[in-house]
Amino acid sequence: MRSSLAVVLEQPERLSLTQLPLDAPGPGDVVVETLWSGVSTGTERLLFTGRMPSFPGMGYPLVPGYECVGAVVEAGAEADIELGARVFVPGARCFGAVRGLHGAAASQLVAPASRVIRAPVAFGDKAVLLALAATALHALAGSDALEEGVLIVGHGVLGRLLARLAIASGGKPPVVWEKNASRTSGAIGYEVISADADRRTDYRAIFDVSGDPTILDALVQRLGAGGEITLAGFYDRLSFAFPPAFMREARIRIAAQWREGDLAEVVRLVESGRLSLDGLITHRRPASEAPSAYPIAFDDPTCLKMVLDWKSRS
């Protein structure tokens, strides 16, 4: 039986590297040898701390991760992809009784060929950022306020990608709020300030990627009439005072993860040079150091994105 070395969250705050049996691939599946995987400081932090709200597939033990880049080493008869192809895998459920949420932090994966997307070799380990870039693209979709400048709350990787994509769309450079001094650098063509330094109260569009469940009241106060707040982070429970939102006739929109076509579009944007993924990966560790790498990803404010290198896992 084929097996895979996987990151396993055995229970909250307890993570290990464990050899797990892999499900047998079907005719439409591919087997992917992982090169790199990224650590999400949003959903995976909630899983690690045990604060993840009830969610389909939730439960321990589980294999986390939805940011995997690897090479196809086996393809089923119905899988329209060649051996050796470099691909991005946004998750897998291939570990038998051990849940995959989202299941990509492992040395080998079995996934439907229809679910993986080609990742240009030139992207290198930056290809782990494709899901976040697609999520940012999805959050911006449909906004008609980009040309007049929007507010983005949070200057982590997702906030930076939102800002870069807003500019790539031809819009006015956004304003970005960040309260952590160690994350205020790295802006390319836009300004990063504290909320207190921003005097605007007429934004037509605000994108929150802070994940702060208490932030809505403060954001409503910054909206112009008929303005919209897009929640692009991940939250447990949210509440807000109704009267100020009522007076502004505010709209609150939830942007989930990327949708079909978003991944392919961000690949095109990066290949064309309109979107840069540079400067977003700040920490790299061998996969063998995963038990110590995950806490760094979650707790070190200087860590924007942690990447595990599975090529050097031994």
N, C-alpha and C positions, 0 to 999 in steps of 0.2 A: 504493500500500500504506500502511495506517495504521501510524504509529510512535509510540513513547513514549519520553520521557526517563526513564532509569532509573538507580538506584544499582547499580553493577556492582562486585562484588569480583572483580577480575581474577586475583588470587592473594593469599595471605596478606599482610596489611599494605599492600596496594595497592588503593585504592578510587577509582573515578571516576564522573562523571556521563556517561552515554553514550546517544545516540539509538539505540534498537533497534526493529526491525520487530516489529509485533504480529501474532499469529495471527488469522486471520479468525474472527469470531464465528459460532457455529452457532445453530440455531433455539432452543436452550434457554439461550443465553448472554446476558449483559449486558455492555455496555461502560461502565466506570465512570471518570469524571473525578475524580482524587484531589484531596482538599482537604488532608488531613493524614495523615502516617504516623509511627509511633513507632519508636524504636530499642530493641531488646531487648538488655539487658546480660547475658543468659544465653547463649542459643544464638548470637546474632549476634556476641558477643565471641569465642566459640570459633571461629566461621567466620573472623572477622577475623584472629585470631592463628594460625590453622592448626591448632588443637588439637581441632577437632571430631572425635569418634570416627567410624568408618565408619557411614554413615547412608544410607538410601535416597535417591537423588537427589543425593548428595554429589559434589562436583567443581567445579572452577573453569574458566571464569568462571561466576558465578552472580549472580542478583538476590536479595538477602535481604529479610526483612520479612514479618510476619504481622499487623501492626496498621495497617490502612488504613481511612480514612473518606473517602467520596466521594459523588458524585451520579451516578445512572444517566443516561447520555446516549444510549444505544441499547439496545433490548431485542429479542431474537428473538421470532419468532411464537409459540414455546412457552414463553416466559419470562413468568411470572405476576407482573409488577411494572411499575409505570408509570414513564414518563420523569420525571426530576427527583427521584425518590425518594432520600432520604439513606440510605446503607447502610454497613455495616461489612463489610470484605472480609478474611478471615483467611488470605490467600495466593492466589497465582495461578500458573499455568504457561502462559504465553502469549507467550514470547519466542523461539520457534523453537529454535535450537540452544543458546541460552544458558539454562542451568538456572535454575529458580525454586525457591529454598530459603530462604524460602517464597514469594518472588516478588512481594511487594506494595509494595515501595519504588520506585514509578514514577508518572509523571504520569497515565498511562492504563493500565487493566487490562481484560483480557477474562477473565470467570469464569462458571462455571455459575450461573444464577439461584438454583438450589437451595442454593448454598453461601454466598450473601451473606445478611445479616440486616439488617432495618431498624434504623436508629439514629436515635432522636428528635433532631430539629434542636436542641432545647434543650440537648442534651449538649455541643454544640460540639466542640472538639478533645479533650475528655475522653473521647469515645467511642473513642479509640484504646486505652483501658485495658480495653475489654470482654473481650478475650481473656485478659488476666491475671486479671481478676475472675472469669471463668468457670473458669480453671484453679484459682484459690483455692477456689471453690465445690466443684469436683470433688474437690480434695484433702480437704476437710472432710467430704464425703459419707460417711455410714456410721459416723462416729465417735460413740460413745455416751458420750464423756468430756467433752464441751463444758460440761456443767452444773457440773462440779467444777473447771474451769480446766485449760487445757492449756499446754504450753510451745511457743512458736514461736521458731525460731532464725533471726535475720536480720530487719532492719528496713528493707529496701528496699521497693519498691512491692508486691511479692507478699506479703511479710511483713505489711505494713500492711493489705492487703486481707484476708488471712487473719484478722487480729485484728478488723477491723471486721465481717467476716461471722460470726465466732464470737460476738461480742456481739449482732449482729442476730438470731442464732438463739435468743437468750434465755439463752445460757450465761453462766457466770461469766467476768469479764474475764480474758483470758489473760495469762501472763507472757511477755515478749519479751526475748530476749538480743540484744545488739548490741555489738560490740567497737569499732566506729568511732565516736568521739565526735561526729563531724559528722552522724551519722544517728540520734542518740538522741532528738532532738526530734520533735514532730509527732504524738505519741501522743494518741489521743482515747478516753478512758475505760479505759485500761489502762496498765501500768507497763513501762518499758523499762530494763533493768538489764544489767550485765555478768554473765557466767557465774559469776565469783568471788563476786558479791554474792548469788547464789541458793543457799540451803541445802537446797532440796527434793531428795529422792532417791526420790520416790514417784509421779512423774507416770504416769498411765495412758496418756497420749497426748502425743507430741512430734512437731512438724511442722518439718522442716528445709528451709529455702529459702536456705541460705547457699551451696550449691554446693561446700562444702569437702569434698574427698574423704577427709580425715583425721579427720573429726569423729565417726564412729560410736562409737568406744570411749568418748569423753567422754559421748555421749548415752546409751549403754547404762547407764552408772553412775548416771544420773538416773532410770531407770525403776523403777517398782514392779513387783511380781510380775505377769507376764502382760501387761505394758505393750507399747505399740506405737509404733514410730518410722515416720512417714510421710516418705518422701523425695520432696519436691516441687520440688527444684532440678534441675539437669542436671549430670551427673558423667561423668568419663571411666571411672575404675575405682575401686571401693570395696573395703575390706577391714576386718575387725574381729577382735578376740580372741574366740574362741569360748567359753571357760569362763564369763566374766561374763554373757554372753547366755544361756548354757545354764542358769545358776543362777536367772535371772529368768524363764526360759521366754519370752524376748522374741520379739516379732513385728516383722518389718520389711516394710513395704508400700511399693510404688512407685506414686506417682500421676503418670500421664502428663498430657498436656494435656486440656483440656475435652472433653466429649463432647456429642453431640446433645442439645439441650434446655438445656444449661448457659448458653449465651449468651442465650437467650430469658429464662431465669430471672433472670439478673443485670440485664437490661434492666428487668424488672418490679420488681426490688428497688430499683434506682436511681430509677425513676419514682415508686415509692411513698414514697421518702424513707428507706427502711430501710437503704440502703447509700449512702454518700457517696463520690464520686470526687474531692472537693476536696483541694487541697494535695499532689497526687501528681505533677503535671507541674511540673518546676522549670526546665526549659530549653526554649526555642523558637528555631528558626533557620529562615531561608528555605531551601528545598530546594537552592538554588544553592550553599549553604555546606555541603552534605553531607560533602565530603571532610574538612573540619575539625570538623564536628559529631560524627561518629562517634567519633573519639578522645576528645572531651570526655565523651561518654556512657559510654565504657568506663573512663576513667582519673580523672575528677574525682569524688571521693567525695560532693560536694555535689549531684551530678546524679542525681536519682532516676529521672526519665524525660525523655528528649530527644524533642521532637516537631519534625518537618520540616513546614514550611508550603509546600505545593505551589502555592498560589494566587499566591505572590510569588516564584516560581522564576526568573523572567526577570531 
